[in-house]
Amino acid sequence: MSELAERVTEICGQNVYSCYQCGNCSAGCMFTDEMDTLPHQAIARVQKGDASVLEMDVSWICASCFVCSVRCPRGLDVAAIMEALREIKIRQKGFTKLDLRKTDLEKLPQIAITAAAQKFTW
C-alpha cells in the first residue's frame, strides 16, 4: 500500500484499492467539466502513490453531493476520499487542528471551511 493510500485510508476509512476504475463515479459527477482530472483517475493516482493528485483541483471542486458514492458498485465512499485529499493538503499547509474562531478564513478554500464548520458544530 502506498504511503498516500495509507494516509487516505487513515483519514476516511476507505480502501482505495477497492476501486477497479469502472468510471461510474466520474460518469455521475456534475462537475467533471471543471475538474482537471476525473474522480476515478484521482483514485488511480492515490492507488499508485502519486502525490501530484494533491496539487490538482479535483478534490476542491468536489461538492460532496455523494452521487459518486451512491453509484459506486464497490460501495466506496468517493466523496470521503475527496475530503481526505483536501484534509491532507490542508495539513501540509500547517493546519493540524482547525478552530474557526482563531483561523484566518481567507487563507482556506470555501469547501474546507464548510467541512470544518460541519465538524466543528458536532
N, C-alpha and C positions, 0 to 999 in steps of 0.2 A: 504494500500500500504506500502510495506517495505521501510525503510529508504534508502537502496541501490537502490531499484527500482525508488524511487523518485529522487535520485541523477542522475541516468542514464537518466531518462526522462528529467530532467532539462538540462542536457548537450546535448543530441542528439535529443530530441523531440519525441522519440519513446516510445510508451506504451508497455512495455514488457509483460503485461498481455494480449495483443492481440495474443500472441503466444500460440497455442494449442498443441505444441510438435509433429507435424507431421513428423519432421525429414528431410524435403526436403532440408533445408539449409545444414545440415550435409552430406546428400547424394551427393550434388553437389560440396562440398568443396574438392579441390585437395590436401589439406594439412592435412587432418584428421589423416593420419598415423603419423604425427609428433606432434599432439596435445595430451595433457594429458586428455582432455575431449572434447566432441563434441560440436559444436556451440549451438545446441538446448538444450543440457544438461547445458551449461553455462547459457543460458537464464532461464532455470528452477531454477538454483541456485539463480539468481538475483530475480526471482519472489518470492522465499522463503526467501529472505533477507540473504542468506548465503554468507558472505563476503570472504569465502575461495576461491571463484572464482577469487578474485583479486590477489591471490598468484599463480594461475595456469598460464600455458603458452599459453592457447588457444587464448587470445586476442593479444598476442605478435606475435604469428605465423600467425595470420590472415593477408593476403596480401591486404585486401580491394579491391579485384577484383570484388566484387559485384555479383558474381554468386549466393550466398546465398540470397541476397536481391531480385534478379530477380526471383528466384524460390519460394519465399515465397507466399503462396496462400492468406495470410492476408495482404500483402503489407508492411510487416515490413522490415525496413532497418537494417538487421542484421549486416552489416559492420559498420554502425554508432553506433550500440550498442557496438561492439567490441572496437571501437575507444573511446567510452565513458568510458569503463572499463580501457583502457590504461590511459586515462586522469585522472581518479580518483586515480589510482596508482601513477601517476606522482605527483599529488597534495599532496598525502600522504608523498612523499619524500621531500616535501618542495618547489617544483617548482610551484608557483601560476601563474606566468607570464613568458613565455619563450622568451627571446631575444637571438637569435642565436649568436649575436655579443659578448655577455657577458657570455655565458654559456660554461662550460667545457663539450664538446660534448662526451667525453669518458665515462661519467657517465650515459648516456642515451642509451637505445636500438635504433637501427637504424630506426625502424618504427616510433618511437616518434620523432626523428629528421626530418624524411621525412614529417610527418604530420605537424610539426611545421613550416617547410620550406614552405609548401604549404599555410599555413595560413599567414605566415609572408610576402609572396610576394603579397598579395591582397591589 
